[in-house]
Structures are given as structure tokens and as C-alpha cells.
Amino acid sequence: MIENQKFRPAAVIGPLGEPLTLASLPPRDTRRWVVRRKAEVVAAVNGGLLTVDEACERYDLTIEEFAAWQRAVDRSGMQGLRVTRLQHYRDLYERQQKY
């Protein structure tokens, strides 16, 4: 192995417990981001299947957009990625931080 080359797994565990590979990730041209697809991209990055930069380039995302997905998953799980629930979970998180 080349010294600067990092280990990249062939598969990681997806948000629903299924194996995720590069081939099973959402298509590069995805424009409709449902909760499952966002969670799969976050799981791929967290598991080392993709780097943040690779995910952003592959899916034409900004770093800020991906970071928001990652924060939502960290705070509230997959449900935090639901667009209709973002404000609810944001408010809940802020209230928890006060105590």
C-alpha cells in the first residue's frame, strides 16, 4: 500500500442496516433528495466510503449543505433530515443545549 493511500472499505453499513457500496449509492445526477438518500451519503462519508470532498463533488453539494445533513443525522437520526421537521428538531436541539 502506498504510504499516503488510506484504507477505503468496499462497503459500509447504511442507515437501514444494509451494506452500502459505491455502486449502491444514489446516482450522481440525483436532484430529489429524500431522507434515505441523504442518510446514505452521510453514512458513506462517516464510514470512509467517500470523503466529504468526493461526496460534494459527486452530488454537486456545498460543504455547508453536506454539513447540515451530517449535523441533522448526529442530532436526530434519519428523522432529522426530513425537511418538514428541520425547524422542530433545530428548536428541540437548542432547548436541550440550554439545560
N, CA, C and O of each residue as an XYZ file, in Angstrom:
396
protein
N       0.844     -1.179      0.000
C       0.000      0.000      0.000
C       0.886      1.238      0.000
O       1.881      1.301      0.722
N       0.521      2.210     -0.806
C       1.262      3.469     -0.856
C       1.081      4.183      0.473
O       0.001      4.149      1.064
N       2.130      4.820      0.935
C       2.125      5.440      2.255
C       0.988      6.444      2.445
O       0.357      6.456      3.502
N       0.714      7.283      1.451
C      -0.330      8.298      1.579
C      -1.725      7.779      1.261
O      -2.716      8.470      1.495
N      -1.803      6.564      0.728
C      -3.095      5.996      0.379
C      -3.776      5.484      1.645
O      -3.195      4.711      2.406
N      -5.005      5.922      1.857
C      -5.740      5.495      3.037
C      -6.599      4.291      2.704
O      -7.008      4.100      1.559
N      -6.864      3.490      3.707
C      -7.750      2.343      3.548
C      -9.151      2.832      3.239
O      -9.669      3.718      3.917
N      -9.758      2.261      2.227
C     -11.144      2.582      1.872
C     -11.909      1.270      1.847
O     -11.569      0.369      1.080
N     -12.935      1.155      2.674
C     -13.686     -0.098      2.702
C     -14.453     -0.308      1.399
O     -14.788      0.648      0.701
N     -14.722     -1.559      1.087
C     -15.518     -1.887     -0.094
C     -16.992     -1.610      0.161
O     -17.754     -1.336     -0.766
N     -17.381     -1.683      1.424
C     -18.778     -1.434      1.797
C     -18.828     -0.916      3.230
O     -17.931     -1.176      4.032
N     -19.882     -0.185      3.533
C     -20.152      0.283      4.896
C     -21.605     -0.054      5.206
O     -22.371     -0.415      4.312
N     -21.970      0.064      6.454
C     -23.352     -0.202      6.846
C     -24.169      1.063      6.616
O     -23.825      2.142      7.099
N     -25.250      0.908      5.874
C     -26.120      2.032      5.554
C     -27.056      2.380      6.692
O     -27.048      1.714      7.728
N     -27.859      3.409      6.514
C     -28.734      3.887      7.581
C     -29.828      2.898      7.980
O     -30.376      2.985      9.079
N     -30.141      1.967      7.097
C     -31.166      0.964      7.407
C     -30.554     -0.394      7.711
O     -31.261     -1.401      7.757
N     -29.229     -0.426      7.921
C     -28.538     -1.658      8.273
C     -28.074     -2.477      7.091
O     -27.531     -3.567      7.269
N     -28.276     -1.975      5.893
C     -27.888     -2.687      4.679
C     -26.473     -2.306      4.267
O     -26.015     -1.213      4.600
N     -25.765     -3.183      3.546
C     -24.433     -2.812      3.066
C     -24.549     -1.752      1.969
O     -25.393     -1.848      1.077
N     -23.694     -0.756      2.055
C     -23.635      0.307      1.046
C     -22.300      0.216      0.334
O     -21.255      0.146      0.980
N     -22.321      0.216     -0.971
C     -21.104      0.250     -1.775
C     -21.166      1.485     -2.659
O     -22.202      2.145     -2.739
N     -20.065      1.797     -3.319
C     -20.084      2.926     -4.257
C     -21.168      2.726     -5.313
O     -21.827      3.682     -5.720
N     -21.349      1.486     -5.754
C     -22.346      1.194     -6.790
C     -23.785      1.341     -6.281
O     -24.692      1.615     -7.068
N     -23.997      1.163     -4.981
C     -25.362      1.232     -4.459
C     -25.741      2.612     -3.923
O     -26.874      2.820     -3.489
N     -24.805      3.547     -3.950
C     -25.114      4.911     -3.523
C     -26.082      5.556     -4.513
O     -26.215      5.091     -5.645
N     -26.757      6.621     -4.091
C     -27.647      7.312     -5.027
C     -26.891      7.710     -6.306
O     -25.686      7.960     -6.261
N     -27.597      7.766     -7.439
C     -26.945      8.160     -8.694
C     -26.332      9.559     -8.599
O     -26.810     10.407     -7.845
N     -25.281      9.786     -9.365
C     -24.593     11.083     -9.364
C     -25.510     12.238     -9.741
O     -25.318     13.362     -9.277
N     -26.501     11.968    -10.578
C     -27.376     13.042    -11.056
C     -28.626     13.224    -10.184
O     -29.601     13.830    -10.628
N     -28.607     12.709     -8.958
C     -29.749     12.834     -8.051
C     -30.050     14.306     -7.806
O     -29.155     15.089     -7.487
N     -31.299     14.668     -7.956
C     -31.742     16.037     -7.681
C     -32.839     16.064     -6.623
O     -33.066     17.090     -5.982
N     -33.514     14.938     -6.444
C     -34.570     14.847     -5.426
C     -34.000     14.094     -4.234
O     -33.816     12.878     -4.276
N     -33.725     14.838     -3.178
C     -33.041     14.270     -2.020
C     -34.031     13.881     -0.933
O     -34.396     14.697     -0.087
N     -34.458     12.636     -0.966
C     -35.315     12.115      0.098
C     -34.421     11.739      1.291
O     -33.200     11.641      1.165
N     -35.048     11.536      2.423
C     -34.327     11.251      3.665
C     -33.342     10.096      3.502
O     -32.181     10.212      3.894
N     -33.798      8.989      2.928
C     -32.939      7.808      2.799
C     -31.673      8.111      2.002
O     -30.583      7.695      2.393
N     -31.806      8.825      0.900
C     -30.639      9.130      0.066
C     -29.644     10.017      0.809
O     -28.437      9.781      0.754
N     -30.143     11.024      1.496
C     -29.251     11.883      2.279
C     -28.517     11.054      3.333
O     -27.305     11.185      3.510
N     -29.268     10.198      4.030
C     -28.680      9.372      5.089
C     -27.643      8.408      4.517
O     -26.640      8.126      5.173
N     -27.866      7.901      3.310
C     -26.892      7.006      2.682
C     -25.587      7.750      2.390
O     -24.505      7.208      2.615
N     -25.678      8.967      1.900
C     -24.467      9.740      1.605
C     -23.720     10.056      2.903
O     -22.495      9.953      2.953
N     -24.445     10.436      3.939
C     -23.807     10.706      5.239
C     -23.136      9.437      5.768
O     -22.006      9.499      6.253
N     -23.808      8.297      5.685
C     -23.231      7.032      6.151
C     -21.992      6.663      5.340
O     -21.016      6.154      5.892
N     -22.026      6.918      4.037
C     -20.869      6.619      3.183
C     -19.658      7.443      3.602
O     -18.541      6.928      3.651
N     -19.874      8.709      3.902
C     -18.766      9.568      4.337
C     -18.300      9.154      5.731
O     -17.099      9.023      5.970
N     -19.235      8.949      6.645
C     -18.860      8.561      8.013
C     -18.110      7.240      8.043
O     -17.235      7.043      8.885
N     -18.444      6.335      7.134
C     -17.795      5.034      7.092
C     -16.520      4.985      6.274
O     -15.835      3.963      6.257
N     -16.189      6.081      5.591
C     -14.953      6.136      4.822
C     -15.082      5.674      3.375
O     -14.075      5.542      2.679
N     -16.298      5.427      2.915
C     -16.511      5.016      1.531
C     -16.237      6.181      0.578
O     -15.731      5.985     -0.527
N     -16.574      7.387      1.015
C     -16.305      8.635      0.288
C     -15.732      9.650      1.262
O     -15.994      9.579      2.463
N     -14.955     10.588      0.754
C     -14.563     11.728      1.578
C     -15.650     12.788      1.432
O     -16.488     12.700      0.534
N     -15.640     13.770      2.295
C     -16.599     14.873      2.190
C     -16.453     15.547      0.829
O     -17.448     15.824      0.159
N     -15.216     15.809      0.426
C     -14.981     16.462     -0.866
C     -15.511     15.629     -2.025
O     -16.101     16.168     -2.962
N     -15.301     14.311     -1.965
C     -15.800     13.435     -3.028
C     -17.327     13.445     -3.080
O     -17.915     13.484     -4.161
N     -17.962     13.410     -1.915
C     -19.428     13.433     -1.869
C     -19.966     14.745     -2.435
O     -20.923     14.750     -3.210
N     -19.349     15.845     -2.045
C     -19.808     17.147     -2.534
C     -19.621     17.270     -4.042
O     -20.490     17.794     -4.739
N     -18.503     16.792     -4.538
C     -18.263     16.849     -5.981
C     -19.214     15.903     -6.727
O     -19.803     16.270     -7.743
N     -19.346     14.709     -6.214
C     -20.191     13.685     -6.862
C     -21.642     14.136     -6.975
O     -22.298     13.889     -7.987
N     -22.144     14.802     -5.927
C     -23.562     15.170     -5.871
C     -23.823     16.661     -6.027
O     -24.949     17.119     -5.836
N     -22.786     17.421     -6.373
C     -22.919     18.868     -6.572
C     -23.522     19.543     -5.336
O     -24.463     20.330     -5.432
N     -22.952     19.209     -4.175
C     -23.378     19.782     -2.902
C     -22.339     20.780     -2.422
O     -21.168     20.689     -2.791
N     -22.762     21.725     -1.607
C     -21.792     22.581     -0.934
C     -21.368     21.880      0.353
O     -22.069     21.003      0.859
N     -20.231     22.274      0.863
C     -19.770     21.731      2.156
C     -20.809     22.031      3.233
O     -21.084     21.192      4.091
N     -21.378     23.220      3.184
C     -22.366     23.626      4.182
C     -23.618     22.747      4.121
O     -24.177     22.372      5.152
N     -24.048     22.425      2.893
C     -25.224     21.584      2.735
C     -24.966     20.184      3.299
O     -25.795     19.639      4.027
N     -23.813     19.610      2.958
C     -23.492     18.286      3.491
C     -23.357     18.342      5.013
O     -23.850     17.456      5.712
N     -22.696     19.371      5.526
C     -22.511     19.502      6.983
C     -23.860     19.596      7.696
O     -24.016     19.073      8.799
N     -24.828     20.259      7.074
C     -26.163     20.354      7.670
C     -26.815     18.971      7.743
O     -27.469     18.642      8.732
N     -26.634     18.160      6.692
C     -27.165     16.791      6.716
C     -26.509     16.002      7.835
O     -27.177     15.286      8.581
N     -25.199     16.140      7.944
C     -24.455     15.378      8.945
C     -24.881     15.785     10.363
O     -25.066     14.929     11.228
N     -25.034     17.085     10.592
C     -25.487     17.559     11.911
C     -26.887     17.034     12.223
O     -27.164     16.623     13.349
N     -27.766     17.049     11.221
C     -29.138     16.577     11.430
C     -29.149     15.102     11.825
O     -29.892     14.704     12.723
N     -28.336     14.297     11.163
C     -28.250     12.867     11.495
C     -27.658     12.689     12.887
O     -28.160     11.881     13.668
N     -26.606     13.425     13.209
C     -25.973     13.306     14.521
C     -26.940     13.673     15.647
O     -26.956     13.032     16.697
N     -27.733     14.695     15.419
C     -28.638     15.189     16.464
C     -29.922     14.371     16.592
O     -30.375     14.078     17.699
N     -30.499     14.009     15.454
C     -31.848     13.445     15.484
C     -32.029     12.182     14.652
O     -33.158     11.727     14.470
N     -30.953     11.612     14.148
C     -31.079     10.428     13.305
C     -31.677     10.780     11.958
O     -31.723     11.948     11.571
N     -32.132      9.770     11.252
C     -32.682      9.997      9.913
C     -33.855     10.972      9.930
O     -34.034     11.740      8.984
N     -34.645     10.949     10.984
C     -35.807     11.841     11.043
C     -35.403     13.313     11.007
O     -36.181     14.160     10.567
N     -34.206     13.617     11.462
C     -33.724     14.995     11.429
C     -33.523     15.524     10.024
O     -33.430     16.735      9.819
N     -33.455     14.617      9.044
C     -33.259     15.020      7.652
C     -34.556     15.390      6.955
O     -34.528     15.915      5.842
N     -35.672     15.130      7.577
C     -36.954     15.474      6.947
C     -37.095     16.984      6.898
O     -37.027     17.654      7.929
N     -37.290     17.515      5.714
C     -37.368     18.966      5.518
C     -38.481     19.567      6.353
O     -38.321     20.657      6.903
N     -39.598     18.882      6.456
C     -40.725     19.431      7.205
C     -40.469     19.444      8.708
O     -41.177     20.122      9.452
N     -39.469     18.704      9.152
C     -39.193     18.618     10.580
C     -37.920     19.351     11.001
O     -37.577     19.365     12.183
N     -37.228     19.953     10.056
C     -35.947     20.580     10.374
C     -36.075     21.623     11.473
O     -35.284     21.613     12.416
N     -37.045     22.521     11.381
C     -37.192     23.566     12.396
C     -37.536     22.965     13.747
O     -37.024     23.412     14.773
N     -38.406     21.948     13.758
C     -38.769     21.299     15.015
C     -37.539     20.726     15.711
O     -37.325     20.964     16.900
N     -36.732     19.972     14.968
C     -35.546     19.360     15.562
C     -34.494     20.404     15.933
O     -33.780     20.240     16.923
N     -34.397     21.469     15.148
C     -33.455     22.549     15.463
C     -33.850     23.200     16.791
O     -32.999     23.433     17.649
N     -35.146     23.491     16.955
C     -35.635     24.089     18.198
C     -35.427     23.147     19.384
O     -34.990     23.572     20.453
N     -35.742     21.874     19.187
C     -35.563     20.884     20.242
C     -34.101     20.811     20.669
O     -33.803     20.787     21.864
N     -33.192     20.775     19.704
C     -31.765     20.713     20.000
C     -31.314     21.949     20.781
O     -30.572     21.835     21.756
N     -31.760     23.114     20.352
C     -31.365     24.358     21.042
C     -31.891     24.381     22.469
O     -31.195     24.848     23.371
N     -33.107     23.887     22.693
C     -33.641     23.823     24.068
C     -32.822     22.877     24.924
O     -32.566     23.162     26.094
N     -32.402     21.737     24.348
C     -31.597     20.766     25.097
C     -30.244     21.340     25.467
O     -29.704     21.010     26.523
N     -29.687     22.187     24.626
C     -28.373     22.769     24.889
C     -28.419     23.771     26.045
O     -27.397     24.020     26.684
N     -29.578     24.338     26.315
C     -29.713     25.325     27.389
C     -29.687     24.673     28.759
O     -29.374     25.330     29.752
N     -30.015     23.377     28.825
C     -30.114     22.692     30.130
C     -28.947     21.828     30.405
O     -28.886     21.191     31.457
